[in-house]
Every structure is written in structure tokens, then in C-alpha cells.
Amino acid sequence: MTECRICGGGVEEFLDLGRQPLSDAFLLPADVDTEFFYRLAVGRCEACTMVQLTEEVPRERMFHHDYPYYSSGSSVMREHFTKTALNFIDTELTGENPFFVEIGCNDGVLLRTIAESGIRHLGFEPSVGVAKVAQSRGVRVRTDFFEESTAREVRESDGPVDVIFSANTICHIPYLDSLLRGVDALLGPNGIFVWEDPYLGDIVEKTSFDQIYDEHFYLFSVRSVQAMAARFGFELVNVERFPVHGGEVRYTIARTGARQPSPAVAELLAEEDARDVVELETLKGFATSVARIRDELVALLRSLKAQGKTVAAYGATAKSATVTNYAGIGPDLISYVSDATPAKQHRLTPGVHIPVNPPEVFTASYPDYALLFAWNHAEEIMAKEQGFRDAGGQWILYVPEVRVV
């Protein structure tokens, strides 16, 4: 049994997804022999209920100069972050000379709106490539990890912060003790720390096990976040659910007693309790469902191959590494993955080494079936790829169950 990274309690493992590569390490053929692997397993803390990986991948291996994910790639996410920024401008950044900090600002998709409004801001982004894109958009970026030491440096140079925000980043950070001490050092007396990440409740309900990969060290629930916040002198004062990325919750914490908690906190806690979301038996049941989906997906792909059908995949996502490596799905079952990200094209997917091709290959000669790895953008993608449907193509999905549409 491993030790909880939040409270030191015992962590009991409930799901083993086996030997996995770095999820965003798309390889040149010459790099195959030096590929890094680790064991991907997830457990729950008996004391604070935090669900977490049992093995940590060094952060420098994941978030480096060539990190290939760009938040601006989806129109849905661009709209989501623009609305988020405008809401902060209208509600929290109305005082004299406000200051906004984002942890993991990526290519500046949210901070660009803050910057254009003239509000003081700073983005932390250790991946130099995407940070340069943000800087080209007029965003002030520090190419560094956010932790206690760097937060104290910002407090010394820029003063206290009104809002610290993060999207799809906090769950990446095993050392949340240092991060939360940094939040404590940097945040003003009435400031708030707001972040959104995949929600354990949605992952369990949808059996979206591909949300578990090296970058997602924690799977947050309201129960575990409330306990974590209290441990570091904060209070969970609001929660909001969003459909993006397959289901996320936005958590807002403030200094204890600084703000009145919203009724939404108690309501979502009650829902978690009613569904036994953080109970070990529920999580073990989730693991059983994961194995079933794996077996059904592999059986479908093998059947299509036996029938002489052509199958490609769509979206070289980080989470697809979990699916392909756990299920042993390689080039024998999927001929290639179509993806619009130049940094991923003409490379091989992590671990199983399926070729990644640009979208022109997909549209030039449609396959009979397309396995949709980017299922969280299904509506947007299917509308965009109507030509595939018109040509008789069918989509394969595996969340919340294996099906052909």
C-alpha cells in the first residue's frame, strides 16, 4: 500500500492499467528503442478519499519544450475559456489594479482575453513551445512550474493576487502540498483559487477510464477536495459542473471564513454520498467495467478486421495511449490515427506505435470505420466530418460503452 500524497494515509489500489508510455510522447521511428514506460495504477486514500496514481512520472518528462497539446485547437474550448475570462473580469477583477494568475496557461487561450482587457496578469507555463505561442498573443508568461518558491517570488515582485485560476492542470501536479502553500503565499485576503479538472463522478458513471494517464495524477471529487482544502487552511466555497472534456467540476476555494460557501457544495456532496462515488466497492466495480469495455472493443476491432473492413482512428489524444496500451491495440487493428496537430503528424503513437497522419489522409480515402479517441469532442468532430458519414463511414465509440454509430 502506498502513501497518500495529500494526507499521508494509506492508498489502496483498485485498478491496474499495466505498462504504459508517456501519453503525449509521439515518437519518431528512431526513438522507439529509448521509449520510457511506467506502471499505471490508481488507488484511493483510506483517510481523505483522494483518488490518485500510485506511481509518479517525473514532471520534466511530461511538460517539456515540445509538449504537443494546444488548448486553442477546439472551438468549444476557445468559447469556454473566453466566457470564463469575461466572467472573472465582471465579478472578481473589478477592484483597483487587480491581478490574475493562471497556472498552466498553455497557448494563452484564456489569458489573451484578460490581457486584452488591460488587467495585470501572469501565466505559469513550463512547456516552452506553447508558452511562446501565448507570448506572441500578448500574454505575460513565466516559463516555470508553479510551486511555493516561484509563488513567493511573484508575491515579492508583483504583490497579492485576486484570482489564481487553472484548467486541466492541477490534477497533473503530485506535489499539491507545495502548490497550495504557494497559493497561500500569493493569494490576497479575499482572493480565490479556482480550478477545473475531470470529475471522478463522471469518470465512474461513464467508465471513461482513458481519463487516467500519466498527466492525470489525481481524480478529484468534492469530498476529497474539501478535505484537501481544509488541510491547507482553505475552504471549498463553490463547485460548478461543466460538460467539457467528458465532464469536469470547477472548484473554488478561499481562505477559511472569508466567503460564504455556496449551496452547490453541499448539494454535490450529497449526490456523491448517494451514489457512493468515493467508496472502494464502487471503484472496484468501475475497474470491472473497464476490463469489460477493453474486451468488447478488442473483439469488435478483430471482427471488423476479419471481415476485411478498414479501420482508422481519429484524434491522437493523450488519453488514447491508455486505451491502446491497456487493450493492446496496435497497427494490426488500426491502420493510422488522423490528427490535425502538426507536432504529432508523421510520428508514432506512444507505446503501440500506430502512425499519425494529417487529416488530408483521412479525407482522401475514408476508412470504413473510425475509432473516435477524441470522444469528448464527438459532436464537434462529427459535424465537421460529415463527409465521412456521407461516404458510408461509421464511428466507433467506447464511452460509456462500446458501440458503432
C-alpha positions as CSV (number, residue, x, y, z in Angstrom):
1,M,0.0,0.0,0.0
2,T,1.4,3.4,-1.0
3,E,1.2,6.7,1.0
4,C,-1.3,9.4,0.1
5,R,0.4,12.5,-1.4
6,I,-2.1,14.8,0.3
7,C,-2.5,13.5,3.9
8,G,-0.1,10.5,4.3
9,G,-2.9,8.0,4.7
10,G,-2.8,4.5,3.1
11,V,-3.8,4.3,-0.6
12,E,-5.4,1.0,-1.7
13,E,-5.1,0.2,-5.4
14,F,-8.3,-0.7,-7.3
15,L,-7.3,-0.5,-10.9
16,D,-4.1,-1.6,-12.8
17,L,-3.8,-0.4,-16.4
18,G,-0.5,-2.0,-16.9
19,R,2.7,-0.9,-18.6
20,Q,2.2,2.5,-20.2
21,P,4.3,5.0,-22.1
22,L,4.3,8.8,-21.7
23,S,0.9,9.7,-23.1
24,D,2.0,12.7,-25.1
25,A,5.3,11.3,-26.3
26,F,4.7,10.9,-30.0
27,L,7.8,9.2,-31.4
28,L,10.0,9.3,-34.5
29,P,10.8,5.8,-35.6
30,A,14.4,6.3,-34.5
31,D,13.2,6.9,-30.9
32,V,11.3,3.7,-30.4
33,D,14.1,1.8,-28.6
34,T,14.5,4.5,-26.0
35,E,10.9,4.9,-25.1
36,F,10.0,5.5,-21.4
37,F,7.5,3.2,-19.7
38,Y,5.9,3.1,-16.2
39,R,3.2,1.2,-14.4
40,L,-0.2,3.0,-14.5
41,A,-2.3,2.1,-11.4
42,V,-4.8,4.1,-9.4
43,G,-5.9,3.8,-5.8
44,R,-8.0,5.6,-3.1
45,C,-6.7,7.1,0.1
46,E,-8.4,5.4,3.1
47,A,-8.3,8.6,5.1
48,C,-9.1,11.6,2.8
49,T,-10.6,9.6,-0.1
50,M,-8.3,11.3,-2.7
51,V,-8.1,9.1,-5.8
52,Q,-4.5,9.1,-7.2
53,L,-1.9,7.3,-9.2
54,T,0.4,5.0,-7.3
55,E,3.5,5.9,-9.4
56,E,4.7,9.4,-10.3
57,V,6.2,10.2,-13.6
58,P,8.9,13.0,-13.4
59,R,7.3,16.2,-14.5
60,E,10.2,17.2,-16.8
61,R,9.4,14.1,-18.9
62,M,5.8,15.2,-19.5
63,F,5.9,19.0,-19.7
64,H,8.8,19.9,-21.9
65,H,9.8,22.2,-24.8
66,D,7.9,20.0,-27.4
67,Y,4.8,19.4,-25.4
68,P,2.2,18.9,-28.2
69,Y,-1.1,19.9,-26.7
70,Y,-2.6,23.3,-27.7
71,S,-5.8,24.4,-25.9
72,S,-6.9,26.7,-28.7
73,G,-7.3,23.7,-31.1
74,S,-11.0,23.2,-30.2
75,S,-13.6,25.9,-30.9
76,V,-15.7,24.6,-28.0
77,M,-12.8,25.1,-25.6
78,R,-12.0,28.6,-27.0
79,E,-15.5,29.6,-26.3
80,H,-15.5,28.1,-22.9
81,F,-12.3,29.9,-21.8
82,T,-13.4,33.2,-23.3
83,K,-16.6,33.0,-21.2
84,T,-14.6,32.1,-18.2
85,A,-12.3,35.1,-18.6
86,L,-15.1,37.5,-19.1
87,N,-16.9,36.2,-16.1
88,F,-13.8,36.8,-13.9
89,I,-13.4,40.3,-15.4
90,D,-17.1,41.1,-14.4
91,T,-17.1,39.6,-10.9
92,E,-13.7,39.2,-9.3
93,L,-11.4,41.7,-11.1
94,T,-13.3,44.9,-10.5
95,G,-11.1,46.5,-7.9
96,E,-8.2,48.8,-8.2
97,N,-5.4,47.4,-10.2
98,P,-6.5,43.7,-10.0
99,F,-4.0,40.9,-10.6
100,F,-4.8,37.5,-12.2
101,V,-2.5,34.4,-12.3
102,E,-3.1,31.3,-14.3
103,I,-1.3,28.0,-13.6
104,G,-0.7,26.1,-16.8
105,C,-1.7,28.9,-19.3
106,N,-0.8,26.7,-22.3
107,D,-1.1,28.8,-25.5
108,G,-2.8,31.7,-23.8
109,V,-6.4,30.8,-24.8
110,L,-7.9,32.2,-21.6
111,L,-5.2,34.8,-20.6
112,R,-5.5,36.5,-24.0
113,T,-8.9,37.9,-23.1
114,I,-7.5,39.0,-19.7
115,A,-4.5,40.7,-21.3
116,E,-6.7,42.5,-23.9
117,S,-8.8,43.9,-21.1
118,G,-5.6,45.6,-19.7
119,I,-5.7,43.6,-16.4
120,R,-2.4,42.7,-14.7
121,H,-1.8,39.1,-15.3
122,L,0.8,36.3,-15.3
123,G,0.7,32.8,-16.7
124,F,2.9,30.0,-15.5
125,E,3.7,27.6,-18.3
126,P,6.8,25.3,-18.1
127,S,6.4,24.0,-21.7
128,V,8.4,26.5,-23.7
129,G,6.8,25.8,-27.1
130,V,3.2,26.6,-26.1
131,A,4.4,29.4,-23.8
132,K,5.9,31.1,-26.8
133,V,2.6,31.0,-28.6
134,A,0.9,32.6,-25.6
135,Q,3.6,35.3,-25.5
136,S,3.1,36.0,-29.2
137,R,-0.6,36.8,-28.3
138,G,0.4,39.5,-25.9
139,V,0.3,37.3,-22.7
140,R,2.8,37.7,-20.0
141,V,4.2,34.2,-19.3
142,R,6.8,32.8,-16.8
143,T,8.2,29.6,-18.2
144,D,8.3,27.8,-14.9
145,F,6.4,25.4,-12.7
146,F,4.1,27.0,-10.1
147,E,5.1,25.9,-6.6
148,E,5.8,27.5,-3.2
149,S,9.2,29.0,-4.2
150,T,8.1,30.5,-7.5
151,A,4.8,31.8,-6.0
152,R,6.8,33.6,-3.3
153,E,8.9,35.3,-5.9
154,V,5.8,36.6,-7.7
155,R,4.4,37.9,-4.4
156,E,7.6,39.8,-3.8
157,S,7.7,41.3,-7.2
158,D,4.0,41.8,-8.1
159,G,2.1,41.7,-4.8
160,P,-1.0,39.7,-3.9
161,V,-3.3,38.1,-6.4
162,D,-7.1,38.4,-6.7
163,V,-7.7,35.2,-8.7
164,I,-5.5,32.2,-9.3
165,F,-7.0,30.1,-12.0
166,S,-6.1,26.8,-13.6
167,A,-7.8,24.5,-16.1
168,N,-6.9,20.8,-16.7
169,T,-3.6,21.3,-14.8
170,I,-4.0,20.9,-11.1
171,C,-4.7,17.2,-11.4
172,H,-1.3,16.9,-13.1
173,I,0.6,18.1,-10.1
174,P,1.6,15.4,-7.5
175,Y,3.2,18.0,-5.2
176,L,0.0,19.8,-4.3
177,D,1.4,20.5,-0.8
178,S,3.9,22.9,-2.3
179,L,1.4,24.3,-4.8
180,L,-1.1,25.1,-2.1
181,R,1.5,26.7,0.1
182,G,2.3,28.8,-2.9
183,V,-1.4,29.7,-3.3
184,D,-1.4,30.7,0.4
185,A,1.7,32.9,-0.1
186,L,0.4,34.6,-3.2
187,L,-3.4,35.0,-2.7
188,G,-4.8,38.2,-1.2
189,P,-7.0,38.1,1.9
190,N,-10.3,37.8,-0.1
191,G,-8.7,36.2,-3.2
192,I,-9.9,32.9,-4.6
193,F,-8.2,29.9,-6.2
194,V,-10.3,28.4,-8.9
195,W,-9.5,25.3,-11.0
196,E,-11.4,22.8,-13.2
197,D,-10.4,19.2,-13.9
198,P,-12.0,15.9,-14.9
199,Y,-14.5,14.8,-12.3
200,L,-14.3,11.4,-10.6
201,G,-18.1,11.2,-10.5
202,D,-18.3,11.5,-14.3
203,I,-15.4,9.1,-14.9
204,V,-17.0,6.4,-12.8
205,E,-20.5,7.0,-14.3
206,K,-19.3,6.9,-17.9
207,T,-16.5,4.4,-17.4
208,S,-14.2,6.9,-19.1
209,F,-11.1,5.1,-17.9
210,D,-8.9,6.8,-20.6
211,Q,-9.1,9.9,-18.3
212,I,-6.5,8.0,-16.3
213,Y,-3.0,8.6,-17.7
214,D,0.4,9.9,-16.6
215,E,-0.6,13.5,-16.6
216,H,-3.7,13.0,-14.5
217,F,-2.2,12.1,-11.2
218,Y,-5.4,13.0,-9.2
219,L,-9.0,12.3,-10.0
220,F,-10.8,14.9,-7.8
221,S,-14.2,14.5,-6.1
222,V,-15.9,17.2,-4.0
223,R,-15.3,15.1,-0.9
224,S,-11.5,14.8,-1.4
225,V,-11.1,18.5,-2.5
226,Q,-13.0,19.6,0.6
227,A,-10.7,17.6,2.8
228,M,-7.6,18.8,1.0
229,A,-8.6,22.5,1.2
230,A,-9.2,22.3,4.9
231,R,-5.8,20.7,5.4
232,F,-4.1,23.7,4.0
233,G,-6.2,26.4,5.6
234,F,-8.7,26.9,2.9
235,E,-12.4,26.2,2.5
236,L,-14.3,24.9,-0.6
237,V,-16.8,27.7,-1.3
238,N,-18.2,26.7,-4.7
239,V,-18.5,23.9,-7.3
240,E,-19.8,24.1,-10.8
241,R,-20.2,21.3,-13.3
242,F,-19.3,21.6,-17.0
243,P,-19.7,19.1,-19.9
244,V,-16.3,19.9,-21.4
245,H,-13.6,17.1,-21.6
246,G,-16.2,14.5,-20.8
247,G,-17.3,16.1,-17.5
248,E,-15.5,18.5,-15.2
249,V,-16.0,20.3,-12.0
250,R,-14.8,23.8,-11.3
251,Y,-13.7,24.1,-7.7
252,T,-13.4,27.5,-5.9
253,I,-11.5,27.7,-2.6
254,A,-10.9,30.7,-0.4
255,R,-9.3,31.4,3.0
256,T,-11.4,29.7,5.8
257,G,-14.2,32.0,6.8
258,A,-13.5,34.6,4.0
259,R,-16.6,33.7,2.0
260,Q,-19.9,32.0,2.5
261,P,-20.0,28.6,0.8
262,S,-22.5,28.2,-2.0
263,P,-25.3,25.6,-1.5
264,A,-23.9,23.9,-4.6
265,V,-21.1,22.4,-2.4
266,A,-23.5,20.6,-0.1
267,E,-25.7,19.6,-3.0
268,L,-22.9,17.9,-4.9
269,L,-21.5,16.3,-1.8
270,A,-24.9,14.8,-1.1
271,E,-25.1,13.5,-4.6
272,E,-21.7,11.9,-4.2
273,D,-22.8,10.2,-1.0
274,A,-26.0,9.0,-2.5
275,R,-24.0,7.4,-5.4
276,D,-21.1,6.1,-3.2
277,V,-18.8,7.7,-5.6
278,V,-15.7,7.6,-3.4
279,E,-16.4,4.2,-1.8
280,L,-13.9,1.5,-2.6
281,E,-16.6,-1.0,-3.7
282,T,-17.8,1.5,-6.2
283,L,-14.3,2.0,-7.6
284,K,-13.7,-1.8,-7.7
285,G,-16.9,-2.1,-9.7
286,F,-15.6,0.6,-12.0
287,A,-12.5,-1.4,-12.6
288,T,-14.6,-4.5,-13.6
289,S,-16.4,-2.3,-16.1
290,V,-13.1,-1.1,-17.5
291,A,-12.0,-4.6,-18.2
292,R,-15.3,-5.4,-19.9
293,I,-15.1,-2.4,-22.2
294,R,-11.5,-3.3,-23.1
295,D,-12.5,-6.8,-24.1
296,E,-15.6,-5.7,-26.1
297,L,-13.5,-3.1,-28.0
298,V,-10.8,-5.5,-29.0
299,A,-13.4,-8.1,-30.0
300,L,-15.1,-5.6,-32.3
301,L,-11.9,-4.5,-33.9
302,R,-10.8,-8.1,-34.5
303,S,-14.2,-8.9,-36.0
304,L,-14.0,-5.9,-38.4
305,K,-10.5,-6.9,-39.5
306,A,-11.7,-10.5,-40.1
307,Q,-14.5,-9.0,-42.4
308,G,-11.9,-7.1,-44.4
309,K,-13.0,-3.7,-43.2
310,T,-10.7,-0.7,-42.9
311,V,-10.4,1.0,-39.5
312,A,-8.5,4.2,-38.7
313,A,-8.7,6.3,-35.5
314,Y,-9.5,10.0,-35.1
315,G,-7.7,12.2,-32.6
316,A,-4.2,11.4,-31.3
317,T,-5.2,12.3,-27.8
318,A,-3.1,11.8,-24.7
319,K,-5.8,9.6,-23.2
320,S,-5.8,7.3,-26.2
321,A,-2.4,6.0,-25.0
322,T,-4.2,4.4,-22.0
323,V,-6.7,2.7,-24.3
324,T,-4.4,1.4,-26.9
325,N,-1.7,0.1,-24.5
326,Y,-4.1,-1.4,-21.9
327,A,-6.0,-3.2,-24.7
328,G,-3.0,-4.0,-26.9
329,I,-4.5,-2.1,-29.9
330,G,-1.7,-1.5,-32.4
331,P,-1.2,-1.1,-36.2
332,D,-2.6,-4.6,-36.8
333,L,-6.1,-3.4,-35.8
334,I,-5.9,0.4,-36.6
335,S,-4.1,1.5,-39.7
336,Y,-3.4,5.1,-38.6
337,V,-4.6,7.9,-36.4
338,S,-5.8,11.1,-38.0
339,D,-4.8,14.3,-36.2
340,A,-4.6,18.0,-37.1
341,T,-1.7,18.8,-34.7
342,P,1.5,19.2,-36.8
343,A,3.7,18.2,-33.8
344,K,2.1,14.8,-33.8
345,Q,1.9,14.1,-37.5
346,H,4.3,11.7,-39.2
347,R,5.2,10.2,-35.8
348,L,4.1,7.1,-34.0
349,T,1.6,6.9,-31.1
350,P,3.1,6.1,-27.7
351,G,3.8,2.5,-26.8
352,V,1.9,0.7,-29.6
353,H,3.4,2.8,-32.5
354,I,0.4,3.5,-34.7
355,P,1.3,6.0,-37.4
356,V,-0.2,9.5,-37.0
357,N,-1.3,11.1,-40.3
358,P,-2.7,14.6,-41.2
359,P,-6.4,15.0,-41.8
360,E,-5.9,15.0,-45.6
361,V,-5.1,11.3,-45.5
362,F,-8.4,10.6,-43.8
363,T,-10.5,12.7,-46.2
364,A,-8.6,11.5,-49.3
365,S,-9.7,7.9,-48.8
366,Y,-12.2,7.4,-46.0
367,P,-11.9,4.2,-44.0
368,D,-15.0,2.0,-43.3
369,Y,-14.8,2.8,-39.6
370,A,-13.1,5.4,-37.4
371,L,-12.4,4.8,-33.7
372,L,-13.0,8.2,-32.1
373,F,-10.3,8.7,-29.4
374,A,-11.4,12.3,-29.0
375,W,-14.8,11.3,-27.9
376,N,-15.2,14.3,-25.6
377,H,-15.4,16.4,-28.8
378,A,-17.7,14.0,-30.6
379,E,-20.4,16.5,-31.5
380,E,-17.9,19.0,-32.9
381,I,-15.9,16.4,-34.8
382,M,-18.9,14.5,-36.3
383,A,-20.4,17.8,-37.6
384,K,-17.0,18.7,-39.1
385,E,-16.5,15.3,-40.7
386,Q,-20.0,14.9,-42.3
387,G,-18.2,13.8,-45.5
388,F,-17.1,10.6,-43.7
389,R,-20.7,9.8,-42.8
390,D,-21.9,10.7,-46.3
391,A,-19.4,8.2,-47.7
392,G,-20.8,5.5,-45.6
393,G,-18.3,5.7,-42.8
394,Q,-19.3,4.7,-39.2
395,W,-17.8,5.9,-35.9
396,I,-16.7,3.6,-33.1
397,L,-17.0,4.9,-29.6
398,Y,-16.2,3.2,-26.3
399,V,-17.5,5.7,-23.7
400,P,-19.8,5.0,-21.9
401,E,-20.0,1.7,-23.8
402,V,-18.6,0.2,-27.0
403,R,-20.9,1.0,-29.9
404,V,-21.0,1.8,-33.6
405,V,-22.8,5.0,-34.7
